[in-house]
């Protein structure tokens, strides 16, 4: 069993980096963003370089993530894991915090030296107004390099997370090569919408504010083979 999340991600895109790996829909806004493996890998590398080069973090340091299911959340999580960081989703002391703009009020429960806010807007648009004490993630991350060499040993939580993800993929019925439509509201845990599909070399159609009336047509247009809705 693989014990390195960065290696699992690399293996998932190695066969064809140009194929759609993660497609994001927001049925409340009409947004559709499709990322190939290569494009997501670019965002992941930039995020890893941000935490390593700009913040001087190293394996075993921690990141707080106050983000909903979203393609930018995938970039943040995979970037942190590539840099060997542990990722926390419950309040506590962390070295860096990534928060959705709508959740920055929760930041006081997350003591962190560096804080980044995300608008999670279409086309990765920056924040209209950056909250006090935060930097804008999409503005800052774009200045960093497109390539990052992950630490060979991975992070301290990688093996346990991947074991859980492999088991979860089996529980959810995700098979190798599946294209999985995921209702983000019903499956907010990244174990379900990100890691379990990656361990199964599946691709994801992640749907926020999913309109049930659109599931059938989307299943056809996106060539979905398995649905978590």
C-alpha positions in Angstrom: 0.0 0.0 0.0 1.3 3.5 -0.9 2.3 5.6 2.1 3.0 8.9 0.3 0.1 11.1 -0.8 2.3 13.1 -3.3 3.3 9.8 -4.9 -0.4 8.6 -5.1 -1.3 12.0 -6.8 1.6 11.7 -9.2 0.7 8.1 -10.1 -3.0 9.2 -10.6 -2.0 11.6 -13.4 1.0 9.9 -14.8 -0.8 7.9 -17.5 -2.4 11.0 -19.1 -1.7 14.3 -17.4 -4.0 16.1 -19.9 -7.2 14.2 -19.0 -9.8 15.9 -16.8 -8.9 15.0 -13.2 -11.2 17.3 -11.2 -14.2 19.1 -12.6 -15.9 21.6 -10.3 -19.5 22.7 -10.6 -21.4 25.2 -8.5 -25.0 25.0 -9.4 -25.8 28.1 -7.4 -23.6 30.3 -9.7 -23.4 28.3 -12.8 -19.6 27.9 -12.5 -17.8 25.0 -14.2 -14.0 24.7 -13.8 -12.2 21.7 -15.3 -8.7 20.9 -14.3 -6.5 18.3 -16.0 -4.0 16.4 -13.9 -1.3 18.7 -15.2 -3.2 21.9 -14.3 -4.0 20.7 -10.8 -0.4 19.6 -10.4 0.7 23.1 -11.2 -1.5 24.6 -8.5 -0.3 21.9 -6.0 3.4 22.7 -6.8 2.8 26.5 -6.3 1.1 25.8 -3.0 3.9 23.6 -1.8 6.5 26.2 -2.8 4.5 28.8 -1.0 4.7 27.0 2.3 8.3 25.9 1.9 10.0 28.8 0.2 7.9 31.7 1.6 7.0 30.4 5.1 10.0 28.1 5.6 7.8 25.2 6.8 9.1 21.7 6.8 7.7 18.1 7.2 5.8 17.8 10.5 4.7 21.4 10.6 0.9 22.0 10.5 -1.7 23.7 8.4 -5.2 24.5 9.4 -7.7 24.3 6.6 -11.1 25.9 6.9 -12.3 25.3 3.4 -15.3 23.5 1.8 -15.0 21.0 -1.0 -13.7 23.0 -4.0 -11.0 22.7 -6.6 -8.9 25.3 -4.8 -9.2 23.3 -1.6 -7.8 20.3 -3.5 -4.8 22.4 -4.4 -4.3 23.6 -0.9 -4.5 20.2 0.7 -2.4 18.4 -1.9 0.2 21.2 -1.7 0.4 21.0 2.0 0.7 17.2 1.9 3.4 17.4 -0.8 5.4 19.6 1.6 5.0 17.0 4.3 2.7 19.1 6.5 0.0 17.7 8.7 -3.5 19.1 8.0 -5.9 19.9 10.8 -9.6 20.7 10.4 -10.4 21.3 14.1 -9.2 24.4 16.1 -5.7 24.4 17.5 -2.3 25.9 17.1 -1.1 25.6 13.5 1.8 27.1 11.6 -0.3 28.3 8.7 -4.0 28.8 8.2 -6.0 28.7 4.9 -9.6 29.9 5.3 -12.5 30.6 3.1 -13.4 34.3 3.1 -16.7 33.5 4.8 -14.9 31.8 7.7 -12.2 34.2 8.6 -14.2 35.1 11.8 -13.2 31.6 13.1 -9.5 32.4 12.8 -9.1 33.4 16.5 -9.5 29.8 17.4 -6.5 28.9 15.1 -3.4 30.7 16.3 -1.1 30.8 13.3 1.7 33.0 12.2 0.6 33.1 8.6 -2.9 33.3 7.3 -4.4 33.1 3.8 -8.0 33.8 2.8 -9.6 32.3 -0.3 -12.5 33.9 -2.2 -13.2 30.6 -4.0 -14.5 32.7 -6.9 -14.9 31.7 -10.5 -11.7 31.8 -12.6 -9.7 31.9 -9.4 -10.5 35.6 -9.0 -8.8 37.4 -6.1 -10.7 38.8 -3.1 -12.4 42.1 -3.5 -11.2 43.0 0.0 -8.6 41.1 1.9 -9.5 40.6 5.5 -7.2 42.2 8.1 -4.4 39.8 9.1 -4.7 37.7 6.0 -3.0 37.5 2.6 -4.9 36.6 -0.6 -4.0 33.0 -1.4 -4.6 33.2 -5.2 -2.5 36.4 -5.4 0.4 35.0 -3.4 0.5 31.5 -4.7 0.7 32.6 -8.4 4.2 34.1 -7.8 5.7 30.7 -6.9 7.3 28.1 -9.0 5.4 25.6 -11.2 7.4 22.6 -10.0 8.0 21.0 -6.6 9.8 17.9 -5.6 7.9 16.3 -2.8 9.7 14.9 0.2 10.3 11.2 -0.5 9.1 10.0 3.0 5.9 12.0 2.8 4.2 13.6 5.8 3.8 11.9 9.2 0.0 11.4 8.6 0.3 10.1 5.0 0.2 6.4 5.6 -2.8 6.5 8.0 -4.7 8.8 5.6 -4.1 6.7 2.6 -5.1 3.5 4.5 -8.4 5.2 5.4 -8.8 6.5 1.9 -8.3 3.1 0.4 -10.9 1.6 2.8 -13.3 4.4 2.1 -13.0 3.9 -1.7 -14.1 0.3 -1.2 -17.0 1.4 1.1 -18.1 3.9 -1.5 -17.8 1.5 -4.4 -15.2 3.6 -6.3 -13.4 1.4 -8.8 -10.2 2.0 -10.7 -10.7 4.3 -13.6 -14.2 5.5 -12.4 -15.4 9.0 -13.2 -17.2 9.9 -9.9 -19.9 12.5 -9.5 -19.8 13.8 -5.9 -22.4 15.8 -4.1 -20.1 18.1 -2.1 -22.8 18.9 0.5 -23.3 15.2 1.2 -19.7 14.3 1.1 -17.7 17.3 2.6 -14.9 15.1 3.9 -11.8 15.3 1.6 -11.4 11.6 2.3 -14.5 11.0 0.2 -14.2 13.6 -2.6 -10.4 13.8 -3.0 -8.3 11.0 -1.4 -10.5 8.0 -1.9 -10.9 8.7 -5.7 -7.1 9.4 -6.0 -6.2 6.1 -4.4 -8.5 4.3 -6.9 -7.1 6.3 -9.8 -10.6 7.7 -10.4 -11.4 11.2 -11.6 -14.0 13.5 -10.0 -16.9 15.7 -10.9 -17.4 17.7 -7.7 -20.7 19.5 -7.4 -21.5 22.2 -5.0 -25.1 23.2 -4.4 -26.0 20.3 -6.6 -29.3 20.6 -8.4 -30.9 17.1 -8.5 -32.6 18.0 -11.8 -29.1 18.2 -13.4 -27.7 14.9 -12.3 -28.9 12.9 -15.2 -27.7 15.2 -17.9 -24.4 15.8 -16.1 -23.8 12.1 -15.7 -24.1 11.8 -19.5 -22.1 14.9 -20.5 -19.3 14.1 -18.0 -19.3 10.4 -18.8 -19.8 9.6 -15.1 -19.6 6.0 -14.1 -20.3 6.2 -10.4 -22.3 8.7 -8.3 -22.0 9.8 -4.7 -25.1 11.9 -4.3 
